[in-house]
Amino acid sequence: MSEVISLIGLVGGLALLIVLTLRGWNLFISAPLCALIVAFSSNIPVFTGDINFVQNYMAGFTGFIASWFFMFLLGSIFGKFMEDTGAADSVAAWITGLLGKQRAVLAVVAACAVLTYGGVSLFVVAFAVYPMALSLFKEANLPRRFIPAALAFGSVTFTMTSAGSPEIQNWIPIEYLGTTPYAAWEVSLVVAVFMAVFGYWWLQRIINSAVKRGEQFQERSSDPQLVDRELPHPATGLLPLLVVLGLSFIYHDTLMQNALIIALLGGVISLMIINWRFFTDLQAALGNATTGALIAIGNTAAVVGFGGVARVTPAFDLAVAAVTSLPGNELVGAAIAVSAIAGLTGSASGGQVIALPAVGPHYLDLGVNPEQLHRVVAISSGALDSLPHNGYVVTTIRGICNESHKDAYWAVGAVTVVVPLMGLALAILLFNLF
């Protein structure tokens, strides 16, 4: 009976968190409140014992900040410097002239895809590309509420989980399955092309429908005002991006996540050197960047704290045991297990790390091809993880783009949940056919 109550509390707490997030509640309030409901339903004490609400929530909260603070700070500074110097506007104008205003969405998606596949963290990509995306959407007069969807689609779909991607979601299975980052690259290529083409078509159609209804770009008082000023050459905005990409690639294998600190620091320094004379207010840019980084990482950490409490409940163990022992097709079972856990934790990597120790050895013993299993696990982790409470989603929509979930999430969900699920189905179909 206690497990049933725990399960009701876990599902109810997660559902409430999603609802409150969509309604625009402050995550510093809603996330711990929902986590407290989960704790109470599982008889987890608030303060005492080896496992308690405060300890587990704050372990998740502070652990995320400890791991990602410098990346968020430097990523935010890089983005603000691109904005303040006019480099973002210059690059945006160059791209607009090259591709035309009607290709603004494609430009944003492509920029995110290149940086993500180059090894730059998803969070950092959003910080770096947002100023350019804002300029492109303004130039094309497109509704700004779709910027998060464009950023997310280019970052967490066909690039994050594809063969060869340096993102952690493609590397975690290696430890458990003995594969390589290029596992099942043939099927991965087909799936990636499908997700890229179909997802872009769908996103563009969603935006076009909004434009036909009369929606357009709406300026805000907080937007950078760079009217009637000399802009730097587009190369001065592209070169720092290449520095970030290059340094991240060079140091990724040796420093892993910490390579981003060097990469972003190099990007910030190169941006300052190249565009020093174009700064309008360096001190204000630093102040705004710091505030933005703190808000973004705080919102994300609040949600991660919820996951820290959820993971120690009896219901979570029960759910993991149930989804990792599903009968039927092994690849389908693995996909369901990873997707379900990623959805519960709001984390693609969390879904993999929790599911793989049980799923990996079990299915390998049954003779499942490890490369096929690797690719299915990677792709499936990048679907339900993007529910409204996902850390990246929260950061991108609220912390970086300053939009509401109510306005921005449904387009995000379409291209980061539905499209990857379709790609997952295609991958499993191809593996079973060939």
N, C-alpha and C positions, 0 to 999 in steps of 0.2 A: 504493500500500500504506500509506503514511504517513497518508493521509487516512482510510483505513478504521480504522486504529488510533486516530487522533484521534477519530473518530466513536464508536468503542466506548468510549473513555475518557470522552467527554462524556456519553453516555447512561448509562454505568455510574456515573460520579460523581454525576450527578443522581439516579439511582435509589437509590444508596447514601445520599445526603443525605436523601431522602424517607423511607427506611426508618429511618435513625437518628433523624430528627426524630420519627417516629411512636413510636419506642421510648423517647423521652424523653432522648436524649443532649444534653449541654450544647452549644449551638450555637457557642460560642466554640472548641470543640474540633472538632466534626463538620464545620462549614462550611469552615474552612481545610483540614482533612484531605481532604475530598472535592475541594476546589479544587486541592489539590496533586496528586491523582490525575489530574485533568483536565489539569493543566499537564505532568506527566510523559509522559502519552500523546501529547501534541502537541509534545514536545521543546522546551517552553518552559523556559528556564533559571530557576533559583530566584532568583538575585541579579543576574546580569549581563545586559547588552544593553538595547536600547531597550524591549523587551517582556520582562518577567520576572514570575515569580509574586508576589514580595513587592510590587513596585511596583503591579501591576494590582489585586491583592487589596486593598491598603491604599488605593488611589485610590477604589475603590468603597466601602470601609468608612468612610473619613474624609469622603468626599464626601457621603455620606448624613447623617452626623452634622452636618457643617457646614451642610447645607441645612435640617435638621429639628430641631436641638437645642432651640431656644427654643419651638417649637410643642409638642414633647413635654413639656418642662419645665412650661410654662404650662398645658397641657392636664391634666397630672397634678396640678398644684396646684389647678386649678379643681375637679377631681373629688374630691380629698381635702378641700377646703373644704366642698363640698356634703355630704360624708360627715360631717365633724367637727361641723358646725353643726346637723346634723339636717335640713337642707333637703331632702336626697334622700329621707329617710324621710317627711317631711311631704308632698312631692309624690307619692310612691308611695302613701301612705295616701289622699290625695285622689283619685288615679286609680282606686285599688281601690274606693273608695266610689262613684265615678262609673260605672265599667265593670263592677265585680264582680271577684272573685278569678279567675274563669275567663278573664278577658281580660288577664291579666298579660303574656302573650307579645305580644299585639296592641299593648299600651301601649308596650312596649320597641321593637318594630318601627316603630311610628308616630313615636316620638320621634326615632329614628335617621334615618328617612326625611325628616322635616321639616328637621332640621339639615343633612343631606347635600344635599338639594335646595336648601337655602338658601345653600350655598357653604362650609360648614364642612368642613375636611379629614376624611377617613375616620378617620385615626388619632385626631384630636382628639375626634370624635364618640364613639368607643369610651371614651376617658377620661371624657368628660363624662356619658355616659348610664349607665356601669357602676354607680355607687353607687345610682342609682334602680332599675336592673334588679335589683341584689342585694336591695334591699328588697322589690320586687314579687315576685320569686321566693320570697323567704322568707315573705312574707305569704300567698302562694298555695300554699306547701309544694311547690314544683316542684323537680326536681333541678337543682342549680346548674351542672352540666356542660353544660347547654344554653344558658346565657347567651351564650357566644361565638357560637352559631349565630343567636340572635335579634338580637344586635348586628350581625353580618355581613350577615344577610339584609336588614335595614333600610338598610344602608349601601352595599353593593357590588353590588346586583342591579338592581332596577327603578328606582332613583334615580340611580345613578352614571353610567349610559350612556344615559339617556333624553333625548329632545329637550328643550332648554331647561336642562338641568342645567349648573351652573357648574363642575362637577368637570372636572379636566384631561382625563380620558378622553373627554369629549364635545367638547373644544376643540382637541385636537391635530390631528384631521383637517382642520380649517378651513384651516390653513396650506398643506396639500398639495392640497386639493380645491377650494378657493375657495367653500366653503359657509358656512352659518351654524349656530349652536348648535341651531336649530330644524329642521334638515334632516330631511325625511321624517317630520314630526311626526305625521301621521295613523297610519302604520304603527307608529311608536314608541309612541303612546298605546295601541294595541291590545296590543302586546307587553308594555308595562309593566303594564297591568291584568292580563294573563294571568299574568305572573311574580309579581305581588303576591298575587293570589288563590290560584293554585295553590301557590306557595311557602309561603304562610302555612298553607294547609290541610295541606300535607305536614309542615311543621315541627310544627304542633299535633298531628298524628297520631303523629309520632315520640315527642313528649314524653308524650302520653297513654298510649302503649304502655309506656313506661318506668315511668310512675306505676302502671299496672295490674300491673306486675311487682314492685311494692313499693318502688320508688325514691322518695325524698323529699328535701327540702332538708336538708343537713347543715351545721350551723354549724361554724366554725373559730375557733380562739383568736385569729387575726389579724383576724377580722371586727370592725367597729365595734360597741361596746356602748352603745346609746342607750336602754336600758330605764329606765322611770320617770324621765323628764326632760321638761321643757317643750320642745315642738317649735315652730319658727317657723311662721308662716302659709305655706301652699303657694305663695302669690304671691312670697314671698321667695326661693324656689327657681326659679320660672319666669321672673321678671324678669331675673336674670343670664343665663339661657339666651337670652332675647330680645335682650339686649345683645350677646352673642356673635354671634347670628344677624344682627342689624341692622348691626353694625360690619363684619362679614365681607362682607355684601352691598354696603354703601356703598363700601368701599375695594377690592373685588375687582378691578374693571377697571383701576384705577391702580397698585395695589401687587401684584396677583396673589397669589402664595403668602404674601408678607410681610404681607398684610392680616390673616392669622390671628394674628400677633403682637399687633397692635393690638386685634383682636377679643377674644382671650383675656385680654389684660391688662385690658381694659375689663370683661370678665366677672368676673375675679378681684377687681378693685377694687370693683365694685358689690356683689359677694357679701360682701366684708368690711364695707362700709359698712352694708348692710342688716341683716346678721346678726351684727354684731360681738359682741353680748352673748350669743350662743348658742355661741360657740367653747368647747370643752372644754380643748384644749391646742394652741394655735396653733403653737408651736415644733415639737411632735411631728408635727403635720400637715405642716408644711413639710419636715421631715426625711424622713418617709415618702414624700412626694410626689417629692422629689428622688431618693431611692433607686429608687423605682418607675420614674421617667422614664429613669434611667440604664440600668436593666436592660432596659427595653422597647426603647430606641433601640439599645443594644448588641447585643441579639439580632437585631434587624432588620438592622443594619449588617453583622453577620457573614454573613448570607445574601446581602445585596447585594454583598459582597466576592466571594462565589462567582460571582455573575453577571458581575462585572468580569473574572474570569479566563476564564470560559466564552466571553465575547464576542470574545476575541482568538485563539481556536483556529481552525485550518483547518476543522475539522468544523462549527463554527458558521457560518462563511461558506458552506460547502457546503450545510448545512441551509437557510439563508436563501435561497440561490439556487434550491434545489429546490422549496421551498414557494411561492416567489413567481412561479414559472413553470409552475404546474400547468395542464394543459389542461382543457377543459370549461367549465361555467358560470362566468362571471367572478365573480359574487358568492360562489359556493361556494369558488372558488379564493382569493379575498381573505380569506374567513372562516377557511379552513384555515391560510393563511399567518400571519395575525395571531394566531390561537389557538395555533399551534405555537410561535411565537417567544415569546409571552407565557408559555407553559408552561415553556419552556427558561430564560427569565430570571426567572420568578416575578414578573413585573411587567406589568400591563395597559398602562401608558404606554410601557414598554420595547418591548412587542410592536408597538405602533403606530409608534413613532419609527423602529424598525429596518425594519419592513415597508413603510410608506407611501412612502418615497422610490422604491422599486422598483415597488410595486404600483399606486400612485396614477396616475402618468403613463401606465403601460402600459395600464391598464384605461380610463382616460379617452380615450386615443387610439383604443380599440376602440369608443367610443361609449357606455360604461356611464354611466348616470345618476349624477352626482356625489352627489346627495342620498341615493340608495339606497346607494351605496358608503360614504358617511359613516356611515350608521346601522348597516350590517352590520359595518364595522370597529369601531365603538364597542362594539356589543353583544358581538361575538366576543372582544374584548380582555378582557372581564370574566368569562370562563369558566375556561379552563385556567390562568389566572394565579393562581387560588385553590387551587392544589395545596398540600400541606403546607408547602412551603418558602417560600411567599409571605410577604413582609415583614409585611403587615397581619395575615395569619392568625397568624403567629408572635407578633406583638405582642399581639394581642387574646387569644389563648388563654393564652399563658404570662405575658407581661409585665403585662397588666391584670387578667385574670380568675384567674390563678394556677391554671389547670387543665393537664392533660396532653393532648398530642395524641391519645394512645390513647383517652382518655375523651371528648374534646370534638370531635375533628376530623370524625368521620364524619357528624355532623349538619351541621356547617359545610360539608363537601363536597357534601352533598345539595342544600342551598339556594343555594350559591354557585358550584357547578360544573355540576351536572345541570340545575337550573332555568334558568340563563342559556343553556345549550346548547339546551334546548327552546325558549326564547324566540328564539334565533338561528334555529333551523329554521323557526319560525313566521314570522319576519320575511322570510326568503328565499322561503318559500312565497308569502306575500302579495305580495311584489315581483314574482315571476314570474307570478302570476295576474292582477294588476292593473297 
